[in-house]
């Protein structure tokens, strides 16, 4: 049985003086996800009207690969620093795809 792809939305909100550092760390996570874990979709977005808010949209081949990524030393190291920059705890939503289109 083939495992289904998993899509995840992650929301980060930082302080105005940490925007550039957070952006840099999210780009590092993007590189790790794409290069080392072959994540087919890992995109970083910044809110146009509230620059301190960032969104990650990730789609992984399966849950097992995502689990390996979030348990990696590189991910944990980046998240340790990211957590120090946040105004609020991150919000993670695992999404269910409703249509096949």
WOCORPE-V559494 format. One record per pair of residues at least 24 apart in sequence whose C-alpha atoms are under 10 Angstrom apart, sorted by the first residue. I is the first residue (numbers start at 1). J is the second residue. D is the distance in whole Angstrom. If there is no record, write none. Layout:
i->I j->J d->D
i->I j->J d->D
//
This chain:
i->2 j->62 d->9
i->3 j->61 d->8
i->3 j->62 d->6
i->3 j->63 d->8
i->3 j->64 d->9
i->4 j->60 d->9
i->4 j->61 d->7
i->4 j->62 d->6
i->4 j->63 d->8
i->4 j->97 d->10
i->5 j->40 d->10
i->5 j->59 d->7
i->5 j->60 d->6
i->5 j->61 d->5
i->5 j->62 d->5
i->5 j->63 d->7
i->5 j->64 d->10
i->5 j->65 d->10
i->5 j->66 d->10
i->5 j->96 d->9
i->5 j->97 d->9
i->6 j->58 d->8
i->6 j->59 d->6
i->6 j->60 d->5
i->6 j->61 d->7
i->6 j->62 d->6
i->6 j->63 d->6
i->6 j->64 d->10
i->6 j->65 d->10
i->6 j->66 d->8
i->6 j->94 d->7
i->6 j->95 d->7
i->6 j->96 d->8
i->6 j->97 d->9
i->7 j->41 d->9
i->7 j->42 d->10
i->7 j->57 d->7
i->7 j->58 d->5
i->7 j->59 d->4
i->7 j->60 d->6
i->7 j->61 d->9
i->7 j->62 d->9
i->7 j->63 d->9
i->7 j->66 d->10
i->7 j->93 d->9
i->7 j->94 d->6
i->7 j->95 d->5
i->7 j->96 d->7
i->7 j->97 d->8
i->8 j->42 d->9
i->8 j->56 d->8
i->8 j->57 d->6
i->8 j->58 d->5
i->8 j->59 d->6
i->8 j->60 d->8
i->8 j->66 d->10
i->8 j->92 d->7
i->8 j->93 d->6
i->8 j->94 d->5
i->8 j->95 d->6
i->8 j->96 d->9
i->9 j->42 d->10
i->9 j->43 d->10
i->9 j->55 d->7
i->9 j->56 d->6
i->9 j->57 d->5
i->9 j->58 d->7
i->9 j->59 d->9
i->9 j->91 d->8
i->9 j->92 d->6
i->9 j->93 d->5
i->9 j->94 d->7
i->9 j->95 d->7
i->10 j->44 d->10
i->10 j->54 d->8
i->10 j->55 d->6
i->10 j->56 d->5
i->10 j->57 d->7
i->10 j->58 d->8
i->10 j->90 d->7
i->10 j->91 d->6
i->10 j->92 d->5
i->10 j->93 d->6
i->10 j->94 d->9
i->11 j->44 d->10
i->11 j->45 d->10
i->11 j->46 d->10
i->11 j->53 d->7
i->11 j->54 d->6
i->11 j->55 d->5
i->11 j->56 d->7
i->11 j->57 d->9
i->11 j->88 d->10
i->11 j->89 d->9
i->11 j->90 d->6
i->11 j->91 d->5
i->11 j->92 d->7
i->11 j->93 d->9
i->12 j->46 d->10
i->12 j->52 d->8
i->12 j->53 d->6
i->12 j->54 d->5
i->12 j->55 d->6
i->12 j->56 d->8
i->12 j->82 d->9
i->12 j->83 d->9
i->12 j->85 d->10
i->12 j->86 d->7
i->12 j->87 d->8
i->12 j->88 d->8
i->12 j->89 d->7
i->12 j->90 d->5
i->12 j->91 d->7
i->12 j->92 d->9
i->13 j->46 d->10
i->13 j->47 d->10
i->13 j->50 d->9
i->13 j->51 d->9
i->13 j->52 d->6
i->13 j->53 d->4
i->13 j->54 d->6
i->13 j->55 d->9
i->13 j->85 d->9
i->13 j->86 d->6
i->13 j->87 d->6
i->13 j->88 d->6
i->13 j->89 d->8
i->13 j->90 d->7
i->13 j->91 d->9
i->14 j->51 d->9
i->14 j->52 d->5
i->14 j->53 d->7
i->14 j->54 d->8
i->14 j->82 d->9
i->14 j->83 d->9
i->14 j->84 d->9
i->14 j->85 d->6
i->14 j->86 d->4
i->14 j->87 d->5
i->14 j->88 d->7
i->14 j->89 d->10
i->14 j->90 d->10
i->15 j->51 d->9
i->15 j->52 d->6
i->15 j->53 d->9
i->15 j->85 d->7
i->15 j->86 d->7
i->15 j->87 d->6
i->15 j->88 d->9
i->16 j->50 d->9
i->16 j->51 d->8
i->16 j->52 d->6
i->16 j->53 d->10
i->16 j->85 d->10
i->16 j->87 d->10
i->17 j->52 d->9
i->17 j->85 d->9
i->18 j->52 d->8
i->18 j->82 d->10
i->18 j->84 d->10
i->18 j->85 d->6
i->18 j->86 d->8
i->18 j->87 d->10
i->19 j->46 d->10
i->19 j->51 d->7
i->19 j->52 d->6
i->19 j->53 d->9
i->19 j->54 d->9
i->19 j->85 d->9
i->19 j->86 d->10
i->20 j->51 d->10
i->20 j->52 d->9
i->21 j->81 d->10
i->21 j->82 d->9
i->21 j->85 d->8
i->22 j->52 d->9
i->22 j->53 d->10
i->22 j->54 d->9
i->22 j->78 d->10
i->22 j->81 d->9
i->22 j->82 d->6
i->22 j->83 d->10
i->22 j->84 d->10
i->22 j->85 d->7
i->22 j->86 d->9
i->23 j->52 d->10
i->23 j->53 d->10
i->23 j->54 d->8
i->23 j->82 d->10
i->24 j->82 d->10
i->25 j->78 d->6
i->25 j->79 d->8
i->25 j->81 d->8
i->25 j->82 d->7
i->26 j->54 d->9
i->26 j->55 d->10
i->26 j->56 d->8
i->26 j->78 d->8
i->26 j->79 d->9
i->26 j->82 d->8
i->28 j->74 d->9
i->28 j->75 d->9
i->28 j->78 d->8
i->29 j->56 d->10
i->29 j->69 d->10
i->29 j->74 d->8
i->29 j->75 d->7
i->29 j->78 d->7
i->29 j->79 d->9
i->30 j->56 d->9
i->30 j->58 d->9
i->32 j->69 d->8
i->32 j->72 d->10
i->32 j->74 d->8
i->32 j->75 d->8
i->33 j->58 d->9
i->33 j->60 d->9
i->33 j->65 d->10
i->33 j->66 d->9
i->33 j->69 d->7
i->33 j->70 d->9
i->33 j->75 d->9
i->34 j->60 d->10
i->36 j->69 d->9
i->37 j->61 d->10
i->37 j->65 d->7
i->37 j->66 d->8
i->37 j->68 d->8
i->37 j->69 d->7
i->38 j->65 d->9
i->39 j->65 d->8
i->39 j->66 d->8
i->39 j->69 d->9
i->52 j->86 d->9
i->52 j->87 d->9
i->53 j->86 d->10
i->53 j->87 d->10
i->55 j->90 d->10
i->55 j->91 d->10
i->55 j->92 d->10
i->56 j->92 d->9
i->57 j->93 d->10
i->58 j->94 d->10
i->58 j->95 d->10
i->59 j->94 d->10
i->59 j->95 d->9
//
